């Protein structure tokens, strides 16, 4: 059963273990993850956030069997993440697809990454974080206060849920702005090529090719 939380800017549904049967999030879904750290080999995947861009976020809390949960037995979530008819919209997809590959054993595709898009068209700045992009491109201020909190806790706080949802609430609007910039600068096809490679980039990271990067000299 989902736990629902209402916010000033949207609604959050927390699902424990998997997405509910029959949930339709459309053909492009914003996705983010929360983990115990930034090493996918060591740090477990705790939460997956999704939104259709309609002000509603669906958060899937993944609890290990040792703590009374289902572990990574989440067929509905896996089906959505691998559905070729649904584009998964991320910010810094490289990490998210790698951690879901490691934890869930799936290849997440097709994907779009707003960080990659920003780096292709915003070459006048080095500010490509989600908070900076939301403020500068769509006029939204994001709070990162809960970024380093304990996502493995059995019960997540209202503040954690609000933070997690905020990372997917605005990705559709952000991508619309960035896609327009890619078209304006003639780099949309280049971006699409980069996006298509991201699942393999995540696989390379898992195999230890993050450093040294095989594309470096």
Backbone as JSON Lines, residues from 0, in Angstrom:
{"i":0,"aa":"X","n":[0.85,-1.19,0.0],"ca":[0.0,0.0,0.0],"c":[0.89,1.25,0.0]}
{"i":1,"aa":"X","n":[0.49,2.23,-0.79],"ca":[1.27,3.45,-0.88],"c":[0.97,4.39,0.27]}
{"i":2,"aa":"X","n":[1.99,5.12,0.69],"ca":[1.83,6.2,1.66],"c":[1.86,7.5,0.86]}
{"i":3,"aa":"X","n":[0.87,8.34,1.03],"ca":[0.75,9.56,0.25],"c":[1.08,10.78,1.1]}
{"i":4,"aa":"X","n":[1.85,11.67,0.52],"ca":[2.21,12.93,1.18],"c":[1.93,14.07,0.22]}
{"i":5,"aa":"X","n":[1.23,15.07,0.7],"ca":[0.89,16.22,-0.13],"c":[1.83,17.37,0.19]}
{"i":6,"aa":"X","n":[2.33,18.02,-0.88],"ca":[3.23,19.15,-0.76],"c":[2.61,20.36,-1.45]}
{"i":7,"aa":"X","n":[3.23,21.5,-1.24],"ca":[2.73,22.71,-1.87],"c":[2.87,22.63,-3.39]}
{"i":8,"aa":"X","n":[3.91,21.93,-3.87],"ca":[4.14,21.88,-5.31],"c":[3.88,20.51,-5.93]}
{"i":9,"aa":"X","n":[3.26,19.59,-5.17],"ca":[2.96,18.29,-5.75],"c":[2.56,17.25,-4.73]}
{"i":10,"aa":"X","n":[2.36,16.03,-5.23],"ca":[1.92,14.9,-4.41],"c":[2.95,13.78,-4.52]}
{"i":11,"aa":"X","n":[3.22,13.14,-3.38],"ca":[4.19,12.05,-3.33],"c":[3.48,10.76,-2.9]}
{"i":12,"aa":"X","n":[3.71,9.7,-3.68],"ca":[3.23,8.37,-3.3],"c":[4.46,7.5,-3.02]}
{"i":13,"aa":"X","n":[4.58,7.0,-1.8],"ca":[5.68,6.12,-1.43],"c":[5.21,4.68,-1.5]}
{"i":14,"aa":"X","n":[5.88,3.9,-2.35],"ca":[5.55,2.48,-2.52],"c":[6.7,1.66,-1.93]}
{"i":15,"aa":"X","n":[6.38,0.68,-1.15],"ca":[7.42,-0.17,-0.55],"c":[7.58,-1.44,-1.36]}
{"i":16,"aa":"X","n":[8.73,-1.59,-1.99],"ca":[9.05,-2.83,-2.7],"c":[8.94,-2.76,-4.21]}
{"i":17,"aa":"X","n":[7.9,-2.09,-4.74],"ca":[7.71,-2.06,-6.19],"c":[6.63,-1.05,-6.54]}
{"i":18,"aa":"X","n":[6.57,-0.7,-7.82],"ca":[5.47,0.12,-8.31],"c":[4.18,-0.7,-8.32]}
{"i":19,"aa":"X","n":[3.04,-0.08,-8.18],"ca":[1.78,-0.84,-8.23],"c":[1.49,-1.33,-9.64]}
{"i":20,"aa":"X","n":[0.73,-2.4,-9.75],"ca":[0.34,-2.93,-11.05],"c":[-0.49,-1.89,-11.81]}
{"i":21,"aa":"X","n":[-0.24,-1.82,-13.12],"ca":[-1.08,-0.99,-13.98],"c":[-0.77,0.49,-13.98]}
{"i":22,"aa":"X","n":[0.26,0.93,-13.28],"ca":[0.58,2.35,-13.24],"c":[1.15,2.79,-14.59]}
{"i":23,"aa":"X","n":[0.56,3.82,-15.18],"ca":[1.0,4.35,-16.47],"c":[1.59,5.74,-16.27]}
{"i":24,"aa":"X","n":[2.87,5.88,-16.52],"ca":[3.55,7.16,-16.35],"c":[3.89,7.83,-17.68]}
{"i":25,"aa":"X","n":[3.3,7.33,-18.78],"ca":[3.49,7.96,-20.07],"c":[4.74,7.49,-20.79]}
{"i":26,"aa":"X","n":[5.09,8.2,-21.84],"ca":[6.2,7.79,-22.7],"c":[7.53,8.42,-22.34]}
{"i":27,"aa":"X","n":[7.52,9.39,-21.43],"ca":[8.78,9.95,-20.93],"c":[8.63,10.17,-19.42]}
{"i":28,"aa":"X","n":[9.44,9.48,-18.65],"ca":[9.32,9.52,-17.19],"c":[10.63,10.0,-16.58]}
{"i":29,"aa":"X","n":[10.52,10.97,-15.68],"ca":[11.68,11.46,-14.95],"c":[12.06,10.45,-13.87]}
{"i":30,"aa":"X","n":[13.35,10.18,-13.73],"ca":[13.83,9.16,-12.79],"c":[15.05,9.67,-12.04]}
{"i":31,"aa":"X","n":[15.13,9.31,-10.77],"ca":[16.31,9.58,-9.96],"c":[16.46,8.45,-8.97]}
{"i":32,"aa":"X","n":[17.63,8.35,-8.35],"ca":[17.85,7.31,-7.34],"c":[18.5,7.93,-6.1]}
{"i":33,"aa":"X","n":[18.3,7.26,-4.98],"ca":[19.03,7.58,-3.75],"c":[19.71,6.31,-3.28]}
{"i":34,"aa":"X","n":[20.97,6.44,-2.89],"ca":[21.76,5.29,-2.47],"c":[22.46,5.6,-1.14]}
{"i":35,"aa":"X","n":[23.12,4.58,-0.6],"ca":[23.85,4.77,0.65],"c":[25.18,5.5,0.45]}
{"i":36,"aa":"X","n":[25.57,5.68,-0.81],"ca":[26.82,6.36,-1.13],"c":[26.98,6.41,-2.63]}
{"i":37,"aa":"X","n":[28.17,6.75,-3.08],"ca":[28.4,6.94,-4.51],"c":[29.22,5.83,-5.16]}
{"i":38,"aa":"X","n":[29.38,4.71,-4.45],"ca":[30.08,3.56,-5.0],"c":[29.06,2.45,-5.24]}
{"i":39,"aa":"X","n":[28.66,2.21,-6.5],"ca":[27.61,1.22,-6.76],"c":[28.0,-0.21,-6.39]}
{"i":40,"aa":"X","n":[29.3,-0.49,-6.29],"ca":[29.73,-1.82,-5.87],"c":[29.52,-2.03,-4.37]}
{"i":41,"aa":"X","n":[29.6,-0.95,-3.61],"ca":[29.53,-1.04,-2.15],"c":[28.2,-0.56,-1.58]}
{"i":42,"aa":"X","n":[27.65,0.49,-2.16],"ca":[26.54,1.21,-1.54],"c":[25.2,0.82,-2.18]}
{"i":43,"aa":"X","n":[24.29,0.36,-1.35],"ca":[23.05,-0.19,-1.9],"c":[22.09,0.89,-2.39]}
{"i":44,"aa":"X","n":[21.31,0.49,-3.36],"ca":[20.23,1.31,-3.9],"c":[19.06,1.27,-2.92]}
{"i":45,"aa":"X","n":[18.61,2.44,-2.49],"ca":[17.57,2.51,-1.46],"c":[16.23,3.02,-1.98]}
{"i":46,"aa":"X","n":[16.26,3.92,-2.95],"ca":[15.04,4.58,-3.38],"c":[15.14,4.91,-4.87]}
{"i":47,"aa":"X","n":[14.04,4.73,-5.58],"ca":[13.93,5.16,-6.98],"c":[12.73,6.08,-7.08]}
{"i":48,"aa":"X","n":[12.95,7.28,-7.6],"ca":[11.89,8.27,-7.73],"c":[11.49,8.42,-9.19]}
{"i":49,"aa":"X","n":[10.19,8.55,-9.43],"ca":[9.69,8.66,-10.8],"c":[8.57,9.69,-10.85]}
{"i":50,"aa":"X","n":[8.47,10.39,-11.99],"ca":[7.37,11.32,-12.2],"c":[7.07,11.43,-13.69]}
{"i":51,"aa":"X","n":[5.79,11.58,-14.01],"ca":[5.37,11.8,-15.39],"c":[5.4,13.27,-15.76]}
{"i":52,"aa":"X","n":[5.85,14.11,-14.84],"ca":[5.89,15.54,-15.09],"c":[4.59,16.24,-14.8]}
{"i":53,"aa":"X","n":[3.73,15.59,-14.04],"ca":[2.39,16.1,-13.74],"c":[2.23,16.56,-12.29]}
{"i":54,"aa":"X","n":[3.35,16.77,-11.6],"ca":[3.27,17.18,-10.2],"c":[3.03,16.04,-9.24]}
{"i":55,"aa":"X","n":[3.14,14.81,-9.72],"ca":[2.98,13.62,-8.87],"c":[4.26,12.8,-8.96]}
{"i":56,"aa":"X","n":[4.8,12.44,-7.81],"ca":[6.01,11.61,-7.76],"c":[5.68,10.27,-7.14]}
{"i":57,"aa":"X","n":[6.22,9.21,-7.73],"ca":[6.1,7.86,-7.19],"c":[7.48,7.43,-6.73]}
{"i":58,"aa":"X","n":[7.62,7.16,-5.45],"ca":[8.9,6.77,-4.86],"c":[8.83,5.3,-4.46]}
{"i":59,"aa":"X","n":[9.78,4.53,-4.94],"ca":[9.85,3.1,-4.62],"c":[10.98,2.88,-3.63]}
{"i":60,"aa":"X","n":[10.62,2.49,-2.41],"ca":[11.63,2.21,-1.38],"c":[11.99,0.73,-1.46]}
{"i":61,"aa":"X","n":[13.27,0.45,-1.63],"ca":[13.78,-0.91,-1.77],"c":[14.47,-1.32,-0.48]}
{"i":62,"aa":"X","n":[13.84,-2.23,0.24],"ca":[14.31,-2.64,1.57],"c":[14.87,-4.06,1.49]}
{"i":63,"aa":"X","n":[16.08,-4.31,2.0],"ca":[16.67,-5.66,1.95],"c":[15.8,-6.69,2.67]}
{"i":64,"aa":"X","n":[15.88,-7.92,2.2],"ca":[15.13,-9.01,2.83],"c":[15.53,-9.18,4.29]}
{"i":65,"aa":"X","n":[16.79,-8.9,4.6],"ca":[17.27,-9.04,5.98],"c":[16.59,-8.06,6.92]}
{"i":66,"aa":"X","n":[16.0,-6.99,6.34],"ca":[15.29,-6.0,7.14],"c":[13.78,-6.11,6.96]}
{"i":67,"aa":"X","n":[13.35,-7.24,6.39],"ca":[11.91,-7.48,6.26],"c":[11.3,-7.02,4.95]}
{"i":68,"aa":"X","n":[12.13,-6.61,4.0],"ca":[11.62,-6.13,2.72],"c":[11.7,-7.17,1.63]}
{"i":69,"aa":"X","n":[11.47,-6.74,0.39],"ca":[11.48,-7.64,-0.76],"c":[12.82,-7.63,-1.47]}
{"i":70,"aa":"X","n":[13.76,-6.89,-0.96],"ca":[15.04,-6.78,-1.66],"c":[14.85,-6.08,-2.99]}
{"i":71,"aa":"X","n":[15.41,-6.67,-4.03],"ca":[15.29,-6.07,-5.37],"c":[14.32,-6.85,-6.24]}
{"i":72,"aa":"X","n":[13.35,-7.49,-5.61],"ca":[12.27,-8.17,-6.33],"c":[11.2,-7.14,-6.68]}
{"i":73,"aa":"X","n":[11.41,-6.43,-7.78],"ca":[10.51,-5.33,-8.17],"c":[10.22,-5.41,-9.66]}
{"i":74,"aa":"X","n":[9.45,-6.39,-10.1],"ca":[9.24,-6.62,-11.54],"c":[8.59,-5.45,-12.27]}
{"i":75,"aa":"X","n":[7.68,-4.73,-11.63],"ca":[7.04,-3.61,-12.31],"c":[8.02,-2.47,-12.57]}
{"i":76,"aa":"X","n":[8.86,-2.18,-11.59],"ca":[9.88,-1.15,-11.76],"c":[10.87,-1.56,-12.85]}
{"i":77,"aa":"X","n":[11.33,-2.81,-12.81],"ca":[12.28,-3.29,-13.81],"c":[11.68,-3.25,-15.21]}
{"i":78,"aa":"X","n":[10.41,-3.6,-15.32],"ca":[9.74,-3.59,-16.63],"c":[9.7,-2.17,-17.2]}
{"i":79,"aa":"X","n":[9.4,-1.2,-16.36],"ca":[9.34,0.19,-16.82],"c":[10.72,0.69,-17.22]}
{"i":80,"aa":"X","n":[11.73,0.37,-16.43],"ca":[13.07,0.88,-16.7],"c":[13.68,0.28,-17.96]}
{"i":81,"aa":"X","n":[13.18,-0.85,-18.43],"ca":[13.71,-1.49,-19.63],"c":[12.76,-1.38,-20.82]}
{"i":82,"aa":"X","n":[11.63,-0.73,-20.65],"ca":[10.63,-0.61,-21.71],"c":[11.18,0.27,-22.85]}
{"i":83,"aa":"X","n":[11.35,-0.27,-24.06],"ca":[11.91,0.52,-25.15],"c":[10.99,1.65,-25.62]}
{"i":84,"aa":"X","n":[9.72,1.62,-25.22],"ca":[8.76,2.64,-25.63],"c":[8.69,3.8,-24.64]}
{"i":85,"aa":"X","n":[9.43,3.7,-23.53],"ca":[9.41,4.75,-22.5],"c":[10.81,5.32,-22.34]}
{"i":86,"aa":"X","n":[10.94,6.62,-22.57],"ca":[12.22,7.3,-22.37],"c":[12.38,7.67,-20.9]}
{"i":87,"aa":"X","n":[13.52,7.31,-20.33],"ca":[13.82,7.62,-18.94],"c":[14.68,8.89,-18.89]}
{"i":88,"aa":"X","n":[14.18,9.88,-18.18],"ca":[14.79,11.21,-18.14],"c":[15.52,11.39,-16.81]}
{"i":89,"aa":"X","n":[16.85,11.55,-16.87],"ca":[17.69,11.63,-15.68],"c":[18.46,12.95,-15.66]}
{"i":90,"aa":"X","n":[19.01,13.24,-14.48],"ca":[20.1,14.21,-14.38],"c":[21.3,13.44,-13.85]}
{"i":91,"aa":"X","n":[22.35,13.36,-14.63],"ca":[23.53,12.51,-14.41],"c":[23.13,11.04,-14.49]}
{"i":92,"aa":"X","n":[22.64,10.66,-15.67],"ca":[22.2,9.28,-15.91],"c":[23.32,8.27,-15.73]}
{"i":93,"aa":"X","n":[24.55,8.7,-15.98],"ca":[25.69,7.76,-15.9],"c":[25.71,7.01,-14.58]}
{"i":94,"aa":"X","n":[25.47,7.7,-13.47],"ca":[25.48,7.04,-12.18],"c":[24.22,6.19,-11.99]}
{"i":95,"aa":"X","n":[23.07,6.75,-12.31],"ca":[21.81,6.05,-12.05],"c":[21.69,4.75,-12.84]}
{"i":96,"aa":"X","n":[22.09,4.76,-14.12],"ca":[21.98,3.53,-14.9],"c":[22.98,2.49,-14.4]}
{"i":97,"aa":"X","n":[24.13,2.95,-13.91],"ca":[25.12,2.01,-13.38],"c":[24.62,1.37,-12.09]}
{"i":98,"aa":"X","n":[24.06,2.17,-11.19],"ca":[23.62,1.62,-9.92],"c":[22.42,0.69,-10.1]}
{"i":99,"aa":"X","n":[21.55,0.99,-11.07],"ca":[20.43,0.08,-11.32],"c":[20.88,-1.18,-12.05]}
{"i":100,"aa":"X","n":[21.9,-1.05,-12.87],"ca":[22.48,-2.24,-13.5],"c":[23.05,-3.17,-12.43]}
{"i":101,"aa":"X","n":[23.77,-2.6,-11.47],"ca":[24.39,-3.4,-10.4],"c":[23.34,-4.0,-9.48]}
{"i":102,"aa":"X","n":[22.37,-3.19,-9.04],"ca":[21.41,-3.65,-8.05],"c":[20.29,-4.5,-8.64]}
{"i":103,"aa":"X","n":[19.76,-4.05,-9.78],"ca":[18.57,-4.7,-10.34],"c":[18.89,-5.65,-11.48]}
{"i":104,"aa":"X","n":[20.14,-5.59,-11.99],"ca":[20.54,-6.47,-13.07],"c":[19.9,-6.14,-14.4]}
{"i":105,"aa":"X","n":[19.58,-4.86,-14.63],"ca":[18.89,-4.46,-15.85],"c":[19.68,-3.41,-16.62]}
{"i":106,"aa":"X","n":[19.41,-3.33,-17.91],"ca":[19.97,-2.27,-18.76],"c":[18.89,-1.21,-18.94]}
{"i":107,"aa":"X","n":[19.07,-0.08,-18.33],"ca":[18.07,0.99,-18.39],"c":[18.23,1.74,-19.7]}
{"i":108,"aa":"X","n":[17.19,1.75,-20.51],"ca":[17.23,2.41,-21.82],"c":[15.79,2.49,-22.36]}
{"i":109,"aa":"X","n":[15.56,3.46,-23.26],"ca":[16.41,4.57,-23.68],"c":[16.44,5.66,-22.61]}
{"i":110,"aa":"X","n":[17.48,6.48,-22.64],"ca":[17.65,7.5,-21.61],"c":[17.94,8.86,-22.22]}
{"i":111,"aa":"X","n":[17.63,9.9,-21.45],"ca":[18.01,11.27,-21.73],"c":[18.66,11.8,-20.46]}
{"i":112,"aa":"X","n":[19.71,12.6,-20.59],"ca":[20.42,13.13,-19.43],"c":[20.52,14.64,-19.53]}
{"i":113,"aa":"X","n":[19.92,15.35,-18.58],"ca":[19.96,16.81,-18.62],"c":[21.35,17.36,-18.3]}
{"i":114,"aa":"X","n":[22.16,16.62,-17.55],"ca":[23.53,17.09,-17.28],"c":[24.36,17.07,-18.57]}
{"i":115,"aa":"X","n":[24.28,15.99,-19.33],"ca":[24.99,15.91,-20.59],"c":[24.51,17.0,-21.54]}
{"i":116,"aa":"X","n":[23.19,17.18,-21.61],"ca":[22.63,18.22,-22.48],"c":[23.16,19.59,-22.09]}
{"i":117,"aa":"X","n":[23.19,19.87,-20.79],"ca":[23.67,21.16,-20.31],"c":[25.13,21.39,-20.68]}
{"i":118,"aa":"X","n":[25.95,20.37,-20.57],"ca":[27.36,20.51,-20.89],"c":[27.59,20.73,-22.38]}
{"i":119,"aa":"X","n":[26.68,20.24,-23.21],"ca":[26.82,20.43,-24.65],"c":[26.46,21.84,-25.1]}
{"i":120,"aa":"X","n":[25.55,22.5,-24.39],"ca":[25.09,23.81,-24.86],"c":[25.43,24.96,-23.93]}
{"i":121,"aa":"X","n":[25.76,24.7,-22.68],"ca":[26.08,25.77,-21.72],"c":[27.6,25.79,-21.5]}
{"i":122,"aa":"X","n":[28.34,25.96,-22.57],"ca":[29.8,25.94,-22.49],"c":[30.38,27.23,-21.92]}
{"i":123,"aa":"X","n":[29.53,28.19,-21.63],"ca":[29.97,29.45,-21.04],"c":[30.05,29.37,-19.52]}
{"i":124,"aa":"X","n":[29.73,28.21,-18.93],"ca":[29.73,28.06,-17.48],"c":[30.12,26.64,-17.1]}
{"i":125,"aa":"X","n":[30.56,26.46,-15.86],"ca":[30.82,25.12,-15.35],"c":[29.75,24.69,-14.36]}
{"i":126,"aa":"X","n":[28.66,25.44,-14.3],"ca":[27.57,25.12,-13.36],"c":[26.52,24.27,-14.09]}
{"i":127,"aa":"X","n":[26.64,22.94,-13.9],"ca":[25.73,22.02,-14.56],"c":[24.97,21.14,-13.57]}
{"i":128,"aa":"X","n":[25.02,21.49,-12.29],"ca":[24.27,20.75,-11.29],"c":[22.78,21.0,-11.43]}
{"i":129,"aa":"X","n":[21.98,20.1,-10.91],"ca":[20.53,20.21,-11.03],"c":[20.01,21.49,-10.37]}
{"i":130,"aa":"X","n":[20.55,21.82,-9.21],"ca":[20.11,23.02,-8.51],"c":[20.38,24.27,-9.34]}
{"i":131,"aa":"X","n":[21.58,24.37,-9.92],"ca":[21.93,25.53,-10.74],"c":[21.06,25.61,-11.99]}
{"i":132,"aa":"X","n":[20.86,24.48,-12.65],"ca":[20.08,24.48,-13.88],"c":[18.62,24.85,-13.63]}
{"i":133,"aa":"X","n":[18.04,24.31,-12.55],"ca":[16.65,24.63,-12.25],"c":[16.49,26.12,-11.94]}
{"i":134,"aa":"X","n":[17.44,26.68,-11.22],"ca":[17.35,28.09,-10.89],"c":[17.53,28.96,-12.13]}
{"i":135,"aa":"X","n":[18.49,28.64,-12.96],"ca":[18.84,29.52,-14.07],"c":[17.94,29.33,-15.29]}
{"i":136,"aa":"X","n":[17.41,28.11,-15.5],"ca":[16.64,27.86,-16.71],"c":[15.13,27.87,-16.5]}
{"i":137,"aa":"X","n":[14.66,27.46,-15.32],"ca":[13.21,27.42,-15.12],"c":[12.76,28.18,-13.87]}
{"i":138,"aa":"X","n":[13.69,28.88,-13.21],"ca":[13.32,29.73,-12.09],"c":[12.84,29.0,-10.86]}
{"i":139,"aa":"X","n":[13.35,27.78,-10.63],"ca":[12.94,26.98,-9.48],"c":[14.14,26.82,-8.54]}
{"i":140,"aa":"X","n":[13.92,27.09,-7.26],"ca":[14.96,26.91,-6.25],"c":[14.8,25.55,-5.58]}
{"i":141,"aa":"X","n":[15.82,24.71,-5.66],"ca":[15.8,23.4,-5.02],"c":[16.62,23.43,-3.74]}
{"i":142,"aa":"X","n":[16.11,22.73,-2.73],"ca":[16.87,22.58,-1.49],"c":[17.64,21.27,-1.54]}
{"i":143,"aa":"X","n":[18.92,21.3,-1.19],"ca":[19.74,20.09,-1.15],"c":[20.08,19.69,0.29]}
{"i":144,"aa":"X","n":[19.25,20.12,1.24],"ca":[19.54,19.91,2.66],"c":[19.59,18.43,3.02]}
{"i":145,"aa":"X","n":[18.75,17.6,2.37],"ca":[18.67,16.18,2.72],"c":[19.56,15.3,1.83]}
{"i":146,"aa":"X","n":[20.4,15.9,1.01],"ca":[21.18,15.14,0.05],"c":[22.04,14.07,0.7]}
{"i":147,"aa":"X","n":[22.61,14.35,1.85],"ca":[23.52,13.41,2.5],"c":[22.88,12.7,3.69]}
{"i":148,"aa":"X","n":[21.56,12.59,3.69],"ca":[20.9,11.92,4.81],"c":[20.94,10.4,4.64]}
{"i":149,"aa":"X","n":[20.46,9.66,5.62],"ca":[20.5,8.2,5.64],"c":[19.33,7.63,4.84]}
{"i":150,"aa":"X","n":[19.57,7.3,3.58],"ca":[18.5,6.78,2.73],"c":[18.2,5.31,3.0]}
{"i":151,"aa":"X","n":[19.02,4.67,3.79],"ca":[18.77,3.27,4.13],"c":[17.9,3.09,5.36]}
{"i":152,"aa":"X","n":[17.47,4.17,5.96],"ca":[16.61,4.08,7.15],"c":[15.3,3.37,6.8]}
{"i":153,"aa":"X","n":[14.8,2.5,7.7],"ca":[13.55,1.79,7.42],"c":[12.36,2.73,7.21]}
{"i":154,"aa":"X","n":[12.35,3.85,7.93],"ca":[11.27,4.83,7.78],"c":[11.89,6.16,7.34]}
{"i":155,"aa":"X","n":[11.53,6.61,6.17],"ca":[12.05,7.88,5.66],"c":[11.21,9.03,6.19]}
{"i":156,"aa":"X","n":[11.85,10.15,6.45],"ca":[11.15,11.31,7.0],"c":[10.41,12.05,5.9]}
{"i":157,"aa":"X","n":[9.49,12.9,6.31],"ca":[8.75,13.73,5.35],"c":[9.71,14.63,4.58]}
{"i":158,"aa":"X","n":[10.75,15.09,5.27],"ca":[11.73,15.95,4.61],"c":[12.52,15.18,3.55]}
{"i":159,"aa":"X","n":[12.86,13.93,3.84],"ca":[13.57,13.11,2.85],"c":[12.69,12.87,1.63]}
{"i":160,"aa":"X","n":[11.43,12.55,1.85],"ca":[10.52,12.29,0.73],"c":[10.35,13.54,-0.13]}
{"i":161,"aa":"X","n":[10.24,14.69,0.5],"ca":[10.09,15.95,-0.23],"c":[11.33,16.23,-1.07]}
{"i":162,"aa":"X","n":[12.5,16.01,-0.49],"ca":[13.75,16.22,-1.23],"c":[13.84,15.27,-2.42]}
{"i":163,"aa":"X","n":[13.55,13.99,-2.18],"ca":[13.66,12.99,-3.25],"c":[12.7,13.31,-4.39]}
{"i":164,"aa":"X","n":[11.51,13.73,-4.06],"ca":[10.52,14.04,-5.1],"c":[10.9,15.27,-5.89]}
{"i":165,"aa":"X","n":[11.52,16.25,-5.22],"ca":[11.87,17.49,-5.91],"c":[12.84,17.26,-7.04]}
{"i":166,"aa":"X","n":[13.63,16.19,-6.97],"ca":[14.61,15.92,-8.01],"c":[13.98,15.39,-9.29]}
{"i":167,"aa":"X","n":[12.72,14.95,-9.24],"ca":[12.05,14.5,-10.47],"c":[10.88,15.38,-10.87]}
{"i":168,"aa":"X","n":[10.41,16.24,-9.97],"ca":[9.28,17.1,-10.29],"c":[9.56,18.03,-11.48]}
{"i":169,"aa":"X","n":[10.81,18.46,-11.64],"ca":[11.11,19.54,-12.58],"c":[11.9,19.1,-13.8]}
{"i":170,"aa":"X","n":[12.2,17.82,-13.94],"ca":[13.06,17.37,-15.02],"c":[12.41,17.55,-16.39]}
{"i":171,"aa":"X","n":[11.1,17.36,-16.49],"ca":[10.44,17.55,-17.79],"c":[10.57,18.99,-18.27]}
{"i":172,"aa":"X","n":[10.31,19.93,-17.38],"ca":[10.41,21.35,-17.76],"c":[11.85,21.71,-18.09]}
{"i":173,"aa":"X","n":[12.8,21.17,-17.32],"ca":[14.21,21.44,-17.57],"c":[14.64,20.88,-18.92]}
{"i":174,"aa":"X","n":[14.22,19.66,-19.22],"ca":[14.57,19.04,-20.5],"c":[13.98,19.84,-21.67]}
{"i":175,"aa":"X","n":[12.78,20.36,-21.53],"ca":[12.18,21.16,-22.6],"c":[13.05,22.37,-22.94]}
{"i":176,"aa":"X","n":[13.58,23.02,-21.91],"ca":[14.46,24.17,-22.15],"c":[15.78,23.74,-22.79]}
{"i":177,"aa":"X","n":[16.34,22.65,-22.3],"ca":[17.63,22.2,-22.82],"c":[17.49,21.63,-24.24]}
{"i":178,"aa":"X","n":[16.41,20.94,-24.5],"ca":[16.2,20.42,-25.85],"c":[16.11,21.58,-26.86]}
{"i":179,"aa":"X","n":[15.43,22.65,-26.46],"ca":[15.33,23.82,-27.34],"c":[16.71,24.42,-27.6]}
{"i":180,"aa":"X","n":[17.55,24.45,-26.58],"ca":[18.91,24.97,-26.75],"c":[19.75,24.05,-27.65]}
{"i":181,"aa":"X","n":[19.58,22.75,-27.5],"ca":[20.3,21.81,-28.36],"c":[19.9,21.99,-29.82]}
{"i":182,"aa":"X","n":[18.61,22.19,-30.06],"ca":[18.14,22.43,-31.43],"c":[18.72,23.75,-31.95]}
{"i":183,"aa":"X","n":[18.67,24.78,-31.12],"ca":[19.18,26.09,-31.53],"c":[20.65,26.05,-31.92]}
{"i":184,"aa":"X","n":[21.43,25.26,-31.16],"ca":[22.87,25.19,-31.4],"c":[23.27,24.07,-32.35]}
{"i":185,"aa":"X","n":[22.29,23.35,-32.9],"ca":[22.59,22.28,-33.85],"c":[23.27,21.07,-33.24]}
{"i":186,"aa":"X","n":[22.97,20.77,-31.98],"ca":[23.65,19.67,-31.29],"c":[22.7,18.6,-30.77]}
{"i":187,"aa":"X","n":[21.46,18.59,-31.25],"ca":[20.49,17.61,-30.76],"c":[20.9,16.19,-31.15]}
{"i":188,"aa":"X","n":[21.32,15.99,-32.38],"ca":[21.71,14.64,-32.81],"c":[22.96,14.18,-32.07]}
{"i":189,"aa":"X","n":[23.87,15.09,-31.82],"ca":[25.05,14.75,-31.02],"c":[24.63,14.32,-29.62]}
{"i":190,"aa":"X","n":[23.7,15.04,-29.04],"ca":[23.21,14.69,-27.7],"c":[22.56,13.32,-27.71]}
{"i":191,"aa":"X","n":[21.77,13.03,-28.72],"ca":[21.1,11.72,-28.8],"c":[22.12,10.6,-28.87]}
{"i":192,"aa":"X","n":[23.22,10.82,-29.59],"ca":[24.27,9.82,-29.64],"c":[24.91,9.6,-28.28]}
{"i":193,"aa":"X","n":[25.11,10.69,-27.54],"ca":[25.66,10.58,-26.18],"c":[24.69,9.84,-25.27]}
{"i":194,"aa":"X","n":[23.42,10.16,-25.36],"ca":[22.43,9.5,-24.51],"c":[22.39,7.99,-24.78]}
{"i":195,"aa":"X","n":[22.45,7.62,-26.05],"ca":[22.38,6.2,-26.41],"c":[23.55,5.42,-25.84]}
{"i":196,"aa":"X","n":[24.69,6.09,-25.63],"ca":[25.89,5.43,-25.12],"c":[25.9,5.31,-23.59]}
{"i":197,"aa":"X","n":[25.05,6.05,-22.91],"ca":[25.13,6.11,-21.45],"c":[24.98,4.76,-20.75]}
{"i":198,"aa":"X","n":[24.09,3.84,-21.19],"ca":[24.07,2.53,-20.53],"c":[25.42,1.81,-20.59]}
{"i":199,"aa":"X","n":[26.1,1.94,-21.72],"ca":[27.43,1.32,-21.84],"c":[28.46,2.07,-21.0]}
{"i":200,"aa":"X","n":[28.31,3.4,-20.89],"ca":[29.23,4.17,-20.04],"c":[29.09,3.71,-18.59]}
{"i":201,"aa":"X","n":[27.86,3.47,-18.14],"ca":[27.66,2.95,-16.8],"c":[28.25,1.56,-16.63]}
{"i":202,"aa":"X","n":[28.12,0.74,-17.66],"ca":[28.71,-0.61,-17.61],"c":[30.23,-0.54,-17.51]}
{"i":203,"aa":"X","n":[30.84,0.38,-18.24],"ca":[32.28,0.56,-18.16],"c":[32.7,0.97,-16.75]}
{"i":204,"aa":"X","n":[31.92,1.86,-16.13],"ca":[32.22,2.26,-14.75],"c":[32.19,1.06,-13.81]}
{"i":205,"aa":"X","n":[31.2,0.2,-13.98],"ca":[31.08,-0.97,-13.11],"c":[32.24,-1.95,-13.32]}
{"i":206,"aa":"X","n":[32.8,-1.95,-14.51],"ca":[33.92,-2.84,-14.8],"c":[35.26,-2.25,-14.39]}
{"i":207,"aa":"X","n":[35.24,-1.04,-13.86],"ca":[36.47,-0.44,-13.37],"c":[37.16,0.48,-14.34]}
{"i":208,"aa":"X","n":[36.48,0.83,-15.45],"ca":[37.08,1.69,-16.45],"c":[36.77,3.16,-16.25]}
{"i":209,"aa":"X","n":[36.34,3.5,-15.05],"ca":[36.1,4.91,-14.74],"c":[37.43,5.67,-14.69]}
{"i":210,"aa":"X","n":[38.42,5.03,-14.08],"ca":[39.75,5.63,-13.97],"c":[40.79,4.51,-14.03]}
{"i":211,"aa":"X","n":[41.62,4.43,-15.08],"ca":[41.68,5.4,-16.18],"c":[40.53,5.23,-17.16]}
{"i":212,"aa":"X","n":[40.08,6.32,-17.72],"ca":[39.03,6.33,-18.71],"c":[39.62,5.82,-20.03]}
{"i":213,"aa":"X","n":[38.98,4.85,-20.66],"ca":[39.54,4.29,-21.9],"c":[39.51,5.3,-23.05]}
{"i":214,"aa":"X","n":[38.77,6.41,-22.87],"ca":[38.72,7.42,-23.92],"c":[39.78,8.51,-23.71]}
{"i":215,"aa":"X","n":[40.49,8.46,-22.61],"ca":[41.57,9.42,-22.39],"c":[42.8,9.0,-23.18]}
{"i":216,"aa":"X","n":[43.79,9.87,-23.23],"ca":[44.99,9.61,-24.02],"c":[45.72,8.38,-23.49]}
